[in-house]
Amino acid sequence: MALRAIPIRRAGNRQNLFMGGDRELVMFSGVMAFALIFSAQELRATVVGLLLWFCALYLCRLMAKSDPKLRFVYMRHRRYRPYYPARSTPFRVNPNSQGKQYK
């Protein structure tokens, strides 16, 4: 009896992207640009807001092209401790049971 092959469709296995980048990052950068433009209501703020929006969109697209889940990888990396100290010191007194297991 042969194993049954079940195809995995691409539509059910796609990443959650918006405008080519990570959905949350693209939408958050759009909201920030929108807030900058409409809170300042100046031509300079409009130019800076649009420039920031397009730069953020470009960077989000590059990030999604290299790895669609790169944001989650980065957030997991940030949770790691910056320094893991060594567990033993030259002053540690080892019990006799530890020495016997290596003989």
Backbone bond lengths (Angstrom), bond angles and torsions (degrees), N, CA, C in turn:
res aa  C-N    CA-C-N  psi(-1)  N-CA   C-N-CA  omega(-1)  CA-C   N-CA-C  phi
1 M - - - 1.450 - - 1.531 108.75 -
2 A 1.307 116.98 122.35 1.461 122.04 -178.06 1.528 110.51 -81.83
3 L 1.303 114.41 152.14 1.459 119.11 176.74 1.523 109.82 -71.45
4 R 1.306 116.11 143.02 1.450 120.99 179.71 1.519 109.88 -84.66
5 A 1.307 118.01 130.04 1.463 122.83 179.53 1.522 109.25 -94.95
6 I 1.321 115.58 125.58 1.464 121.00 177.84 1.523 107.20 -112.94
7 P 1.327 117.99 117.19 1.465 119.53 -179.18 1.527 111.20 -72.69
8 I 1.313 115.98 143.33 1.458 121.90 175.75 1.525 107.13 -99.10
9 R 1.306 116.62 116.63 1.460 121.47 -177.28 1.515 111.07 -77.49
10 R 1.339 115.44 144.07 1.461 120.24 -179.09 1.509 112.47 -66.10
11 A 1.326 117.55 -33.78 1.461 120.63 -175.66 1.529 111.57 -64.40
12 G 1.295 118.38 -31.58 1.462 120.77 -179.75 1.511 113.53 -88.07
13 N 1.314 116.99 -2.40 1.456 120.51 -173.83 1.525 111.95 -126.73
14 R 1.317 118.21 22.78 1.471 121.21 -177.85 1.518 111.18 -86.29
15 Q 1.319 114.63 157.02 1.457 120.72 176.24 1.524 109.40 -78.82
16 N 1.318 116.65 157.89 1.454 122.18 -177.77 1.530 108.84 -88.16
17 L 1.339 116.87 82.20 1.454 122.42 -177.70 1.525 109.89 -107.22
18 F 1.327 115.77 151.06 1.455 122.95 177.64 1.517 107.71 -135.10
19 M 1.321 117.35 122.40 1.466 123.58 -177.74 1.524 111.45 58.01
20 G 1.299 117.97 30.55 1.454 122.74 176.12 1.514 115.34 88.64
21 G 1.330 118.39 -4.43 1.462 121.42 -179.30 1.520 110.57 -125.67
22 D 1.327 115.27 178.99 1.456 120.29 178.78 1.524 109.16 -60.83
23 R 1.306 116.98 132.30 1.455 122.71 -171.12 1.522 112.58 -57.59
24 E 1.317 117.54 -49.11 1.463 120.42 -176.42 1.518 112.23 -69.20
25 L 1.326 117.74 -39.95 1.464 119.98 -179.42 1.520 111.64 -67.97
26 V 1.327 117.34 -40.99 1.466 120.46 179.91 1.521 110.43 -66.11
27 M 1.318 116.76 -44.39 1.464 119.48 -179.21 1.525 111.75 -68.22
28 F 1.314 117.29 -37.85 1.467 120.02 178.52 1.521 111.19 -66.75
29 S 1.327 117.65 -41.28 1.465 119.41 177.98 1.524 110.82 -66.90
30 G 1.334 117.45 -34.14 1.465 120.00 175.95 1.515 112.07 -66.13
31 V 1.322 116.99 -40.82 1.467 120.53 178.05 1.520 110.62 -65.61
32 M 1.321 117.25 -39.54 1.461 119.96 178.98 1.527 111.56 -66.47
33 A 1.319 117.68 -41.04 1.464 120.61 177.09 1.525 110.43 -65.62
34 F 1.319 116.70 -41.53 1.464 121.09 177.75 1.526 110.98 -61.11
35 A 1.326 116.95 -43.66 1.463 121.07 179.73 1.522 111.06 -65.16
36 L 1.316 117.38 -38.89 1.465 120.53 178.87 1.523 110.62 -65.38
37 I 1.316 116.49 -44.79 1.465 120.38 -176.76 1.522 111.38 -65.94
38 F 1.323 117.16 -47.24 1.465 119.41 -173.54 1.521 114.02 -87.32
39 S 1.303 118.64 -11.41 1.464 118.48 174.85 1.521 110.76 -85.90
40 A 1.321 117.53 -35.13 1.463 120.17 -178.99 1.530 111.52 -86.25
41 Q 1.313 118.65 -37.70 1.459 124.91 -179.89 1.528 112.58 53.28
42 E 1.313 114.97 48.34 1.458 121.69 174.96 1.509 108.70 -129.08
43 L 1.320 115.43 161.73 1.457 120.02 179.32 1.529 110.89 -67.70
44 R 1.330 116.23 -39.92 1.475 119.48 178.94 1.523 111.52 -63.49
45 A 1.332 116.17 -41.32 1.469 119.76 178.63 1.519 110.83 -65.51
46 T 1.316 117.36 -34.98 1.464 120.70 177.43 1.515 111.00 -65.67
47 V 1.326 115.85 -44.29 1.464 119.89 179.41 1.527 110.51 -64.61
48 V 1.324 117.59 -45.07 1.465 121.23 179.85 1.528 110.61 -65.39
49 G 1.326 117.20 -41.53 1.462 120.70 179.60 1.521 112.20 -63.69
50 L 1.327 116.91 -43.71 1.461 119.88 177.54 1.522 111.80 -66.92
51 L 1.328 116.12 -38.67 1.465 119.89 177.46 1.535 110.98 -63.39
52 L 1.323 116.46 -44.24 1.463 119.98 177.33 1.521 111.55 -63.93
53 W 1.319 117.36 -39.29 1.466 121.37 179.95 1.521 110.90 -62.79
54 F 1.344 116.99 -47.99 1.455 119.28 -177.93 1.529 112.24 -70.05
55 C 1.314 117.31 -34.59 1.475 119.67 176.17 1.533 110.40 -66.74
56 A 1.327 117.20 -43.72 1.469 120.47 178.96 1.522 110.74 -64.75
57 L 1.336 116.87 -39.37 1.457 120.40 178.51 1.523 111.14 -64.91
58 Y 1.327 117.12 -40.73 1.462 121.28 177.83 1.526 111.03 -63.50
59 L 1.336 116.35 -44.67 1.468 120.00 179.91 1.531 111.71 -67.07
60 C 1.332 117.25 -37.82 1.470 119.75 177.57 1.523 111.14 -66.05
61 R 1.325 116.90 -36.73 1.463 119.70 177.70 1.521 111.29 -68.09
62 L 1.328 117.38 -40.78 1.467 120.10 176.35 1.522 110.71 -62.07
63 M 1.322 115.79 -42.01 1.454 120.57 -179.47 1.526 110.89 -64.16
64 A 1.339 116.96 -42.39 1.463 120.43 -179.24 1.522 111.36 -71.55
65 K 1.325 116.49 -28.27 1.463 118.36 178.59 1.520 110.92 -70.78
66 S 1.330 117.43 -37.89 1.461 119.61 179.64 1.524 111.54 -74.39
67 D 1.337 117.08 -42.18 1.465 121.29 177.68 1.528 108.17 -160.31
68 P 1.324 118.78 115.27 1.463 119.81 -178.27 1.524 114.16 -62.50
69 K 1.316 118.15 -22.29 1.467 120.95 -179.98 1.531 111.89 -104.66
70 L 1.321 116.71 26.48 1.459 120.08 -176.01 1.523 112.08 -65.61
71 R 1.319 118.88 -30.76 1.466 121.14 179.10 1.524 110.47 -63.27
72 F 1.325 117.23 -40.83 1.457 120.55 179.91 1.526 110.94 -69.18
73 V 1.323 116.91 -36.24 1.466 120.93 176.90 1.523 109.97 -64.47
74 Y 1.330 116.80 -42.54 1.466 120.79 179.63 1.529 111.06 -65.75
75 M 1.326 117.60 -41.31 1.461 119.48 -179.99 1.528 111.49 -66.49
76 R 1.328 117.39 -35.97 1.463 120.04 175.73 1.520 110.33 -67.31
77 H 1.327 117.22 -38.00 1.461 121.57 177.86 1.528 110.72 -62.99
78 R 1.331 117.82 -38.21 1.462 121.04 -179.30 1.527 112.12 -69.13
79 R 1.334 117.57 -25.34 1.466 120.11 179.57 1.517 112.79 -76.46
80 Y 1.328 117.92 -19.41 1.456 119.91 -179.95 1.519 110.01 -65.74
81 R 1.316 115.30 149.22 1.457 119.50 177.83 1.519 109.63 -72.01
82 P 1.331 117.71 145.70 1.465 119.17 -179.47 1.530 113.69 -72.92
83 Y 1.327 116.50 -22.28 1.462 119.26 -177.17 1.517 109.18 -145.47
84 Y 1.297 116.11 128.08 1.462 121.96 175.37 1.527 107.35 -110.04
85 P 1.335 118.50 108.63 1.460 119.72 -177.81 1.526 111.43 -70.53
86 A 1.318 114.49 155.04 1.466 119.91 176.31 1.525 108.88 -67.59
87 R 1.307 116.19 148.90 1.462 119.78 -175.34 1.524 112.84 -84.46
88 S 1.298 117.87 -25.91 1.464 118.19 -176.98 1.529 110.31 -111.16
89 T 1.318 115.67 158.38 1.466 122.28 177.48 1.524 107.85 -130.38
90 P 1.330 118.33 166.46 1.461 119.51 176.36 1.536 112.39 -66.80
91 F 1.328 116.97 -15.51 1.452 121.12 -176.46 1.520 112.86 -98.33
92 R 1.330 118.21 6.53 1.456 121.20 -177.94 1.529 109.27 -74.02
93 V 1.310 115.61 135.52 1.452 122.02 175.79 1.520 107.35 -96.83
94 N 1.322 116.05 110.77 1.460 120.30 -178.93 1.520 109.40 -81.90
95 P 1.326 117.16 138.64 1.477 119.39 175.99 1.513 110.44 -72.41
96 N 1.323 116.65 161.39 1.453 121.93 -178.67 1.540 111.73 -63.45
97 S 1.307 116.58 -32.17 1.463 118.99 -178.82 1.539 111.91 -65.21
98 Q 1.310 117.02 -29.46 1.465 119.02 178.95 1.519 111.46 -71.72
99 G 1.325 117.66 -37.99 1.459 120.87 179.60 1.523 112.55 -68.94
100 K 1.326 116.50 -31.46 1.473 119.59 -177.83 1.525 112.41 -71.77
101 Q 1.293 118.95 -26.56 1.451 119.43 -176.39 1.537 112.21 -74.18
102 Y 1.307 119.12 -14.11 1.459 121.59 -179.92 1.521 114.03 -99.77
103 K 1.322 119.08 0.14 1.464 121.38 -177.58 1.486 112.04 -89.02
